[in-house]
């Protein structure tokens, strides 16, 4: 495919991860354009027509929400997908109100992100399950935001996860792959894989997204 795609993220590993995922979907490298901040994103977007924009919200020169609004004003039909570690109500609603087509968290695995990219390019509006629950919580009131959570269970889970496991889970929530976590902590990929399997078992989940959601729901992650 030769459609231009804009990737706005200030973390080179995440830029490369998205480029790799897009390559598996048939998008040629020359059509993938990186930008590390709002100013560069505007400059790149001004120079060509784009079929999709992937925008992080925490950028060095401001919020990606500003860029989303700018892109939407230029092209009402442009699919704009937020891929970010930010999940506060302010950021979620701000991005959607500014014109974001969908909203994903970086912690999702490559396959989940690839499926969402295919969805948005076909006219869909993918919303991360955690984000969808936050939105439903806003609609239904505070009591619906975190159903079934109790402090006793949160304490039990916190004690069940080791300090290393909590550290690794924090990296997972930031969207890092197992290889990136291993490099960051100077441990082997096998060690990271083993810790993540233990995390899944202790939290009774079977995916990265579910692990982060469960940890957040029980107060183990912000």
C-alpha positions in Angstrom: 0.0 0.0 0.0 1.2 3.5 -0.8 -1.2 5.5 1.4 0.6 8.0 3.6 0.3 7.5 7.4 1.4 10.0 10.0 2.9 8.7 13.3 3.2 11.3 16.0 5.0 9.9 19.1 8.1 11.2 20.9 9.4 7.7 21.8 11.5 6.2 19.0 10.8 2.6 20.2 7.1 3.2 19.9 7.6 4.8 16.5 9.4 1.7 15.3 6.9 -0.6 16.8 4.0 1.1 14.9 6.1 1.1 11.7 6.7 -2.6 12.2 3.0 -3.3 12.8 2.0 -1.3 9.8 4.5 -3.1 7.6 2.7 -6.4 8.5 -0.5 -4.9 7.2 1.2 -4.1 3.8 2.1 -0.4 4.3 5.4 0.4 2.7 8.1 2.1 4.8 8.4 5.1 2.5 4.7 6.1 3.1 5.1 6.1 6.9 6.1 9.5 8.3 7.3 10.0 11.8 7.0 13.2 13.9 8.2 13.6 17.5 6.2 16.6 18.5 3.2 18.8 17.6 5.2 21.3 15.5 6.8 18.5 13.4 3.5 16.8 13.1 1.9 19.9 11.6 4.8 20.4 9.3 4.7 16.8 8.0 0.9 16.9 7.6 1.1 20.1 5.7 3.3 18.6 3.0 1.2 15.6 1.8 -2.3 14.0 1.9 -2.7 11.3 4.6 -4.9 8.3 4.9 -4.5 7.9 8.7 -2.9 9.8 11.6 -1.7 8.0 14.8 -1.3 10.5 17.6 0.2 10.2 21.1 -1.2 12.7 23.7 1.9 13.3 25.8 4.2 15.3 23.5 7.2 17.5 24.3 5.7 20.7 23.1 2.1 20.2 24.4 -0.9 17.9 24.3 -1.6 15.8 21.2 -5.2 17.0 21.6 -4.1 20.3 20.0 -2.7 18.4 17.0 -5.9 16.3 16.7 -8.0 19.5 16.6 -5.6 21.0 14.0 -5.7 17.8 11.8 -9.5 17.6 12.1 -9.9 21.2 11.0 -7.8 20.5 7.9 -9.6 17.3 6.9 -13.0 16.3 8.3 -12.6 12.8 6.9 -9.2 11.9 8.1 -9.1 8.9 10.5 -7.2 10.0 13.6 -6.4 7.2 16.1 -5.0 8.0 19.6 -2.4 5.5 20.7 -1.3 6.6 24.1 -0.4 5.6 27.7 -2.7 8.4 29.0 -6.1 7.3 30.2 -7.4 10.2 32.4 -11.0 11.3 31.9 -9.7 14.7 30.8 -7.5 13.3 28.1 -10.0 10.8 26.8 -12.9 13.3 26.5 -10.5 16.0 25.2 -9.2 13.8 22.4 -12.6 12.6 21.4 -14.1 16.0 21.4 -11.2 17.4 19.4 -12.0 14.9 16.6 -10.2 11.6 17.4 -11.8 8.6 15.6 -10.6 6.0 18.1 -8.5 5.6 21.2 -6.1 2.8 22.1 -3.7 2.3 25.0 0.0 1.5 24.2 -0.1 -1.5 26.5 -2.2 -3.5 23.9 -0.1 -6.2 22.1 0.9 -5.9 18.5 -2.0 -8.1 17.2 -4.6 -6.0 19.0 -3.1 -2.8 17.6 -3.0 -4.3 14.1 -6.6 -5.3 14.3 -7.6 -1.8 15.4 -5.5 -0.2 12.6 -7.3 -2.4 10.0 -10.6 -1.4 11.7 -10.0 2.3 11.5 -8.8 2.2 7.9 -12.0 0.5 7.0 -14.1 3.2 8.5 -14.4 1.9 12.1 -13.9 3.7 15.4 -11.9 1.3 17.6 -12.0 2.1 21.4 -9.7 0.3 23.9 -11.8 -1.8 26.3 -10.4 0.1 29.3 -11.3 3.4 27.7 -14.8 2.2 26.8 -15.3 1.2 30.5 -14.1 4.7 31.6 -16.6 6.3 29.2 -19.4 4.1 30.4 -18.4 5.1 33.9 -18.7 8.7 33.1 -22.2 8.1 31.6 -23.5 5.9 34.4 -21.9 7.7 37.3 -19.0 7.1 39.7 -20.5 3.9 41.1 -20.2 2.2 37.7 -16.6 3.2 37.0 -15.0 0.3 38.9 -17.5 -2.4 39.5 -16.7 -5.2 41.9 -13.6 -3.6 43.3 -12.9 -3.9 47.1 -9.9 -2.7 49.1 -9.3 -6.1 50.6 -8.8 -7.7 47.2 -6.5 -4.8 46.1 -4.3 -5.4 49.2 -4.2 -9.1 48.5 -3.2 -8.6 44.9 -0.6 -6.0 45.8 1.0 -8.5 48.3 0.7 -11.3 45.7 2.7 -9.4 43.1 6.4 -9.1 43.8 8.2 -5.7 43.5 9.8 -6.9 40.2 6.5 -8.0 38.8 4.9 -4.6 39.6 7.9 -2.9 38.0 7.5 -5.0 34.8 3.7 -4.4 34.8 4.4 -0.6 34.9 6.5 -1.0 31.8 3.8 -3.1 30.1 1.3 -0.3 30.9 3.7 2.2 29.1 3.4 0.1 25.9 6.8 -1.5 26.0 7.3 -4.9 24.4 8.9 -7.7 26.3 12.2 -7.2 24.4 12.2 -3.4 25.3 11.4 -4.2 28.9 14.3 -6.7 29.0 16.7 -4.1 27.5 15.5 -1.4 29.9 15.9 -3.6 33.0 19.1 -5.3 31.8 17.6 -8.8 32.2 16.9 -11.5 29.7 13.8 -11.7 27.5 13.1 -15.1 29.0 13.1 -13.6 32.5 10.5 -11.0 31.4 8.4 -13.7 29.7 8.4 -15.7 32.9 7.5 -12.7 35.1 4.6 -11.8 32.8 3.3 -15.4 32.9 3.3 -15.2 36.7 1.5 -11.8 36.6 -1.2 -13.4 34.4 -1.6 -16.2 36.8 -1.8 -14.0 39.9 -4.3 -11.6 38.3 -6.3 -14.4 36.6 -5.9 -12.9 33.1 -4.6 -14.0 29.8 -3.5 -10.9 28.0 -1.4 -7.7 28.5 -4.5 -5.5 28.2 -6.4 -7.5 30.8 -3.4 -7.5 33.2 -3.1 -3.7 33.0 -6.8 -3.2 33.3 -7.0 -5.6 36.4 -4.1 -3.8 38.0 -5.6 -0.4 37.5 -9.0 -1.5 38.6 -7.5 -2.8 41.9 -5.4 0.3 42.5 -2.0 -1.3 41.6 -1.4 1.1 38.7 -2.4 4.7 38.1 
